[in-house]
Amino acid sequence: MTLKDELEQALQTLKKNEQYRQIPTLAHDGRYVVYQGKRLLNIASNDYLGLGSDSSLQRAFFEQMDQLADTHYPKMSATSSRLLTGDDTQLQALEFEMQAWYQTAVCQEDVSNSPSSPSNLSRPKSVLVFNSGYHANIGILPALTALPIKTLVLADKLVHASIIDGLRLSQNKTVGYRRYRHNDYAHLALLIEQADDDIRRIIIVTESVFSMDGDRADLQQLVQIKAQDARIELYVDEAHAIGVLGVTGLGLAEETQTLGQIDYLVGTFGKAFASVGAYIMCDEIIKRWLVNHMRSLIFSTALPPINHAWTRFVLAKMPSLTPARTHLALLSTELSEAIALKYSTSAVSSAYTSPIVPYILGDNARTLTKAQQLQAAGFYALPIRPPTVPANSARIRLVMNAKLTYDDCKRLIQQL
């Protein structure tokens, strides 16, 4: 049997198990996508605030760009890595403005938590921007663990695949990792207690909002766990919370007033920001260390300056998008409550978690059939199957966005 034969056989096995993936051919039309000749309401993307489909916002951006002199118009390519000639005034300004956003929020947090104790004020954070969330998560952890110091990384069982790849790349003679049961902090505490005496660092890694289940980490409890052991550092990925949660949209850490206690605050621009790229908010010395040791930063061509200009344009509006975040929360709660009432025997909670509402069907074939039914009813909904999610938990990942209406939500609920 040739290599091609073996590949084809393995692909046929994926098809048999209803796990075969294909890139869909589609076109975008505002809130809709055109797929297989049908115009379907998009409830599958991570465009939580609907900015990616806001053509008026995009026109306003280009009008602002057109006011610039030709010599200041953002370039369409960086043409090299940041350490060569890929750095740019747009990127430098973005990092500065992200840092200012963080500092404003953390100062408000300090005032709320310690109004009469200036000594308890949080230290300022520096910001470093990357090409994507995947670049961030596969690069940060290996760089952080490059020193020959005995380190244990403890990650939530349901962290994103990019974090898992970063964990694997971090393993060496002095670094190991273990996974604690999802949001099970008693299990996490047990793993900390079982850590060898020669472990000098323990890095706890979690998402703030989990990408497939849409539930939240308890950041306040994690901060309490950190306070009990000086070896502990917190790494929080806010990919699905940035822009969505918090008074100004800075994420779950802002909402829970834990910004100042998180060592590595990571997020992306490719979701609620409707842009591209990622970032880390960390101590200045950590930023300098990453610049020297983070391979996915050092050896990647930087993003085009025009992309950073768009991110800055969106960032300037982010604190004022509270009405959109409120509307999004109401839609998401209505949908999650409807699913819970229909399929759960436990008490239904009205607490808002995130715009990600998993409609778990379990069986792969059943999930595919339901996705096709929803598409026939006018909704672009996609099946999520193992290995993206655990076995027997195949689901439709329903995603609300702020451009949807209450009528849209009600029509969707009728089809479930």
Secondary structure, DSSP 8 states (H G I E B T S, - for coil): --HHHHHHHHHHHHHHTT-------EEEETTEEEETTEEEEE-SSS-TTSGGG-HHHHHHHHHHHHTS-GGGS--S---SBIIIII--HHHHHHHHHHHHHHHHHHHHHHHHH-TT-GGG-----EEEEES-HHHHHHHHHHHHT-SSS-EEEEEETT--HHHHHHHHHH-BTTEEEEEE-TT-HHHHHHHHHTS-TT--EEEEEEESB-TTT--B--HHHHHHHHHT-TTEEEEEE-TTTTTTSSSSS--HHHHTT-GGG-SEEEEESSSTT-S--EEEEE-HHHHHHHHHH-HHHHTSB---HHHHHHHHHHHHHGGG-HHHHHHHHHHHHHHHHHHHHHH--S--------SEEEEEEE-HHHHHHHHHHHHHTTEE--EE-TTSS-TT-EEEEEE--TT--HHHHHHHHHH-
